[in-house]
Amino acid sequence: MQARTVRQWMGWLLGSYALASAMVHSVHAAGPDAAAIIEHRQESLAYAIGLQAYFYGYPVVDYLRVMRDQTTPGRDAKNVYAPLNQIVFQEGLATPGGLYAGRGPNSSTLYFTAWLDVSTKPLHVDVPATDGRYYVLTWADLYSEVQHTGRRTTGTAAQRLLVAGPDWQGSVPEGVHLVRLATHQGYLLGRILVESEEDLATASGLMQRIGVSGGSEKVDVTRLPDAADLTSLEFFEHLNTFLRSNPRLPEEAQLMAQMNQLGLGPATDFNAELLPPGLRRGLERAVADGHRILADSARAAPLHIGWSKLSNETYGSYGFDYLRRATVEYHGFLGNQPDETVYLSALTDSAGAPLHGSQRYELVFTADALPPAAAFWALNVYDAQTVDLIPNALGRYAITDRMPDLKRREDGSVVVRLQQNPPSDPGVNWLPVNDGPLFVTLRFFEPEAAVLSGAYTPPPVEVLP
């Protein structure tokens, strides 16, 4: 019943638009009132279709914006320069005020990234053996749909990957793993575990042996969007250019037909200058409201006491939930699939009071309820105002099960204290905090079934006297 209703609604939109278009030719004969009615109808239809097109295309246009910024020397605000089809390696673990400040960075892995162009030919990625060490390569197309290779999916032996675009028809050599992107350009985000400061050089050496060869480099980055285009009709110019050269899913044919009616879809060539006034106003409203809805979506999230729950909403693979996909992109760029990583966060203590550095807190992971993760787990604390790691003299930003100095009590439990000063109890693990609002995040790398089902709940964050 729901699918039939959607089809009927879409058919009404198309039919109404066609009727409105036909009526335009008789506007002058019908008089000014009829002209106003037609213009109002055009505006309404453009708004309805344009709003859905905005959510559909937001990841595409935003990825292209970041691609332009990071593949152009000196353009990115954080001084990232990543030429097409070349890997950029992070020099050290995340620290306060670093590259990932404001995003609640993970401080247990090194990052590496690359922008990919496989529009005319594929590229190869060679990865050395990591001897069981956790690493993951997250491959995202421009719709922000992701797939993973690495320890969980392809193992830790030395391997070669063939990364190809949607139109590539070649054969895959024996022993080579194919990564098929759904769009002609894409993005690679990689991570590799660092167990300690002493392990940093080894992990970094492995990471920098990952090599890329081939690819297309046919993108004219000067024609890609900038930040202002996300809130203007230029948004639809960039989306239309993308749709004309990249495939869509067969199930999206009706959506594309709607967008074609406004000149946005793949069968048309969008030109904002030729839009009638009603269509122009409708699309301008759609851009403004679409951007506002994405910006406000975090504030609409329900508050929770203690630990967040694993959401039923997906990350990394969204199907036809375009609003969800756009929301994740707006707030976090891309999301890993839950089988790869799960993050749970707490903004309050067990009684519901907001976490604050003026208090002391304790978490007790009993021996039979340690975080169930096949690779490793990590607990970080953040400044809730800056969404960044907290500077401290110890230089410690996480407690992980891979720490060589992780303290365990005689019963096998792991106790973590969040406080400003060193604890007097030698059997606890200390995460330093500042005198301000806090939140904590527990990350599961390769989470086990109890995490994915929601059966596992971390211990409460308890206030100490």
N, C-alpha and C positions, 0 to 999 in steps of 0.2 A: 504493500500500500504506500509506503514512504517513497520508494523509488518511482512509482507511477505518479505520485503527486509532484515530485521534483521535475520529472519530464514534462508534465502538463504545465508547470510554472514556467519552465524554460521555453516551451512552445508558445506560451502566451506572450512572453517577453519578445520573442522573435516576431510573432505575428503583429503585436502592437507596434513594434518599431517599424515594420514594413508598412503598416497602415499609416503611421505618422509620416513616414517618408513620402508616401504617395500623396498625402494631403498637402505637403509643402507646396506642390505645384499649383494648388488652387487657393493659396493663402490670400493673394491680392483680391481675388474675386469674392472670397468669403468675408473679407473685412478684418479690421484690427482685432476684434474679440477672438475670432477663429485663429488668427496668427498667434495670439498670446497663449491660447489653449495648446496649439501644436508645439510651441516653444517650451511650454511647461512640461508637456508629455515627453518631449525629447530630453529635457533636463532630467526628469525622473528616471527614464530608461538608462540614460548615460550614467547616472549615479549608481543605479542598481548593478549594472554590468561592470562599471568601472571599479566599484568597491571590491567585487569578487576578483577582478583582474589584478587589483593592487595586492591583495593577499596572496594570490597565486604567484605573482611575479616578484614579490618582495625579496625572497632569497636570491633570485637570479640577479637583480639589479644591485643588491648590496654586495654580493660576492664580486661582481664586476667592478664595483667601486673600490673594494679592498685590493683587488688585483691591480687596478690602475695605481693606487697609492703605493703598493709594496714593490711593484716592478719598475717604478720610476725613481731614479736616484734623487734623494733629498726631499721626496714628497710626503712620505709617511711621518706622522707626528712623533712616533717612537723610534724613528731612524732605522726602520726595517727596510732593507733593500734585498729583494729576492728575484733576480732575473728569471725569466721563464725557463722551466725545465732544469732548474738548478736548485740543489738543496741548501738551505741556510741552517746552520747548526747553532744551537744555544751554547754559549760558552760556559755557563755555570748554572747551578740550581737557582730557582726563583728566590728572590730576596725582597724585603720591603722596598717599595718604590721602583721596582724593576719593570721589565717589559710587560708583565702581565698584571701589574698593579691595577686595582679596581675590578678584578675579575675573580677574586678569591683563588689565587693560583695554587696549584699543586706543587709542593716543594720536594717531592720524592723521585721525580723523573726529570731527565733532560728532554727538551723539546727540539724537534727539527721540522721544518716546513718547506713546501715547494708549491709554486703555481705551475700548472701543467697545461700544455696545449697539444692535443692529439688529434687535431682536426683533419690532418692529411696523412699522418703516419704515427704509429705507436711509439712508445718509448720503453726502455728496459730499466729495471731497478734491481741492483745486486745487493744482497744483504749477507753479511758474514754470519758464521755460526756464533750463537751467544751462549751455548752450553747451558741451557735451561734458564738463563736470565730473562726476566720479563721484558718484552718490548711489544709495541703494537704500531702498525701503520694504518691510519684511518684515511680512507679515500672518500672524498666527497665530490659529487657532481654539483653543478650550479643550482640545482634544486635543493641542495643540502641533504640529499639522500646519501647515506654512508654505507660502506662495507669495510671489513677489517681483515688484515693479514697480520701474522705475528705468532707469538707463543701459543695463544689459544686456538687459532684456526689453521695455521700452516706450519707450526712447530718452530724450533729454534736451530735447526740445521741450516747451513749455508743454502741460500736459494736465490733463484732468478725469477723476477716477476715481469710479465708483459702487460703493459697498461695501454689499452686501446679505446678508441672512441666508438660511438654507436654505429658508424658505417663501415668499420674495418672488417674485411672479409678474409684475411690471411689465415694460415694454419699456426697452431701453437706447438712449438717444439716439445718433444718429450721431456718431462721433468720440469717444465716451466709452468708457473701458475698464472692464469689469465685474470686480470682485473679489468672488467668492462665498465667504462663510464657511460652514463646515459646522455651526456652532453659532450661537446667537442673540447671544452676546457674543464678543468677541475682543480682540486686543492688536496694536498697531502699534509696531514698533521701526524707526526711520529713522536713516540715517547719511549725512553729506555730507563729502566730502574737504576738508581744509584743507592746503594745500601748504606754508605757512610762517606765521610769526608775523604777517608783513605781510599775508597773505592771510586771516587770521582774520575781520576785519570783513566782507569781501566774502562769504565763505562763510556767516557768521552771518546776514547780511542776506538772502541767498537762502533759507536755511533758514526764517527767520521769516515769509517770504511764503507758506509752505505753510499752507493754510487748510482747516478742517473746518466743514461745516454739515449740519444735519439729525440723523438718528438718533432713538433712542427714549427712553433714560433711564428705563426701567421697572424697573430693578434696585433692590431694597431691600438696600443694601449692609450694613445692620445684621444681616441674616440670613445673611450669607456666613460661611464658616469662618474661624477663627483658627488660629494655629500649633498649639495643643494638640489641635485636632480631627484633625490628621494622624496621631495616635497613640492614638486612642480610637474607640469605636463611633460617635461623631459623624461620623466619616469617611463611613460608609455612609449616614447620614442625608442628608448633602450630596450624595453621589453619586446616591442614589435620587431626590432632588428634581430634580437635573439631568437624569437619564435620562427622567423623566416628561414633560419639556417639550422635549427636543432629539432629533432623529432619529439613528438608528444606521445602519450599513451593513447591507444585506440579508444579507451573509455572516456577520454577527454574531448571527443569530437564535438559534442554538443556545446561544451564550454567554449571551444575554439570558434564554433559557429556564431555564438553570441558576440564574442569579441570581434569577429570579422565584421559584424554589422556596424560596429563603431570605428572600423579601420584599425583596430588594435591587434587582430589575430594574424596568423601566419599566411593567410591568403590575401593580405592587404599590405599597403605601404602607408603607415600612419604619418599624417602631417597635421600638426596642431593648428597651423595657420589657416587651414581650409575648413576648420570645424564651424558649423553654424553656431550662433550664440547659445542656444539651449544645450546642445551637446557639450560645448566648451565649459559652461557653468557646471553641468552635471559631473564631468570628469574632474574639474578642479575641486569640487566638493568631495568627490570620492578619494582623491589623493590626501586632502587635508584630514578628513575623518578617518581614513585608513591608517594614516601615520599616528593620529591621536589614539586610536584604539590600541595599536601595538604598544605605544608608550605607556598607556594607562593599565596595560594588562597585568603588570607585576603588582600594582596596588590593588587589583581586584582579587588576588590570590587569597584564599582563606587562611586565617591565622591558626596556628596549632600550638599546643602546649607540649613541651619536650621535643622529642625527635619527630621529624617529618616522616611520612609514610611513603613507601614506594608508589609512585603515581601509576594509575592504570593507563595514563596517556603515554604514548610512545615517544622515544627519542631516536633520531637517526633514520627511521623508516616511518613515513607518515601516511602512506596511501593517498587518499583524497582529502585528508584533513588539512586543507590549505591554511586555515587560520592558525592551527597549532604549529605548523611548520614555520610560518612567518613569525609567530611569537617567539619561538625558540631562537630563530635567527636574529631577531631584533635584540634579544637580551643576552645571547651567548655565542653567536656565530655558528657553531655546529654542536651536535650532541652525539655522544657515543651510544651504540645500542646497548641495552641493559645487560646482555650476556657478557659484554666486555667490561663495563664499569657501572657501578651504582654509587651515587653520592646521597647520603642522608645528612641533614643539618638540624641543629637545635639552636633556637634563639632565646629560649627560656629555660629556667631550671625546672625541676620536677613539679614544683608548685605553680608554675605559670608565670613567675616573675622574670622580666627580661634579664639576660646575663649582663653583668657589669663587673669591670675589673676591681672595683672597690670591695668586692666579695671574694671569698675563696671557695673553690668548687672541687669536687672529687667524683671520678668515675671509676667503678670497680668492675672490671671484666673478669668474671669467675673462670676457672679453668675449663669448665664445661660449656661456656658461653662466650668464648673468644670470637671476634668477628670472622665468620666463615667465608674465606676467600681463597681460591686455589692458587693465586699468584702471591698477593700480599695485601695488607690493609694499612691505612694511614689515617691518623687523627690530627687535624690542623685546627688552630684557633685563629680568628681574624678580628681585626678592628671593624666593627659593624658600620662605622661612618665612612671609612675609606674603602671597605671591602678588600683589604690588603693584609698581608702578613704583618705581625707586630714586631718592630725593632726590639732587640734585647741583647745584652752583653754576651749571653751564652751562644747566640747565633743559632738557637734551636727553634724550629718552626713546625715540627711534626713529631709525633710518636708513632713508630711503625714496628711491625713484627720482625722486620729485617735489620733493625738497629743492633749493632754488636753489643751495645751497653744497655739493652732493654732489661729492666729490672722485673723479676718475678718473685712473688712471695712463696713461702714453703708449700703452700697449697696449690701452686701453679697459677694463681690469679695475677692479673696485671692491673695496677692501680695508677691512675693518672690524676695529677693535681694541676689545676689552673689557678694561678695566683701570681702576685707581683714579686714576692720574695721567695728565696729557696726554701723548700720544706725541710723541717728538721728530721723527719722520718726518712732514714736511708733506703727504705724498701719501696719508695714510690718514684714514679716518673714525672718530671716537672715540665710543664709547658708555661713559659713566662707570658704574662699579660700586661696590658697597660691599665691606666685608670680611666676607662671609658666603656661604652657599650661594646659587647662582644657577640660573636656567634662561632659555633664549632661545626666542622664538617668531618664526617667519617666516610672514607672512600674504600670501596671494595673493588679490587682489581681481579677480574675473573670471579665474580661473586658466585657462591654456591647456591643450591636450590632453595635453601631456607631464606636467603635474602630475596631471591627473585619472586618467591611466593608470598613474601611479607610475613612469614612465620618468625623470622628473627627480628628482635627489637634490641637495640643497644641499651646498655645500662643507663639509668637516669642520671642526669647531671644534678648532684646534690650539693646544697649549700653547707659549708662547714662553719661551725661557730667561731 
